[in-house]
Amino acid sequence: MTEQEAMRVAERAEGLYHRAVQYAAGKEHGAELRFRAERDAHIIGQILGKEYLDVIADIETYANKEVQS
């Protein structure tokens, strides 16, 4: 894998992580979808080197931003 390909994979993983965080925090989504999104956020977060509590903090931060909007 070239460095450019690795960068694209990393960018894609970051995008998937942020999308999972958004769905996990979204109150308009059903509980099952939020649960699966949170699980996905943790899995992708681990791949990206994020700690468990960092993922929780990201989800809570996004949820708080949604409430304030």
Buried (B, 14 or more C-beta within 10 A) or exposed (E): EEEEEEEEEEEEBEEBBBBBBBBBBBEEBEEEEBEBBBEBBBBBBEEBEBEEEEBBEBBEEBBEEEEEE
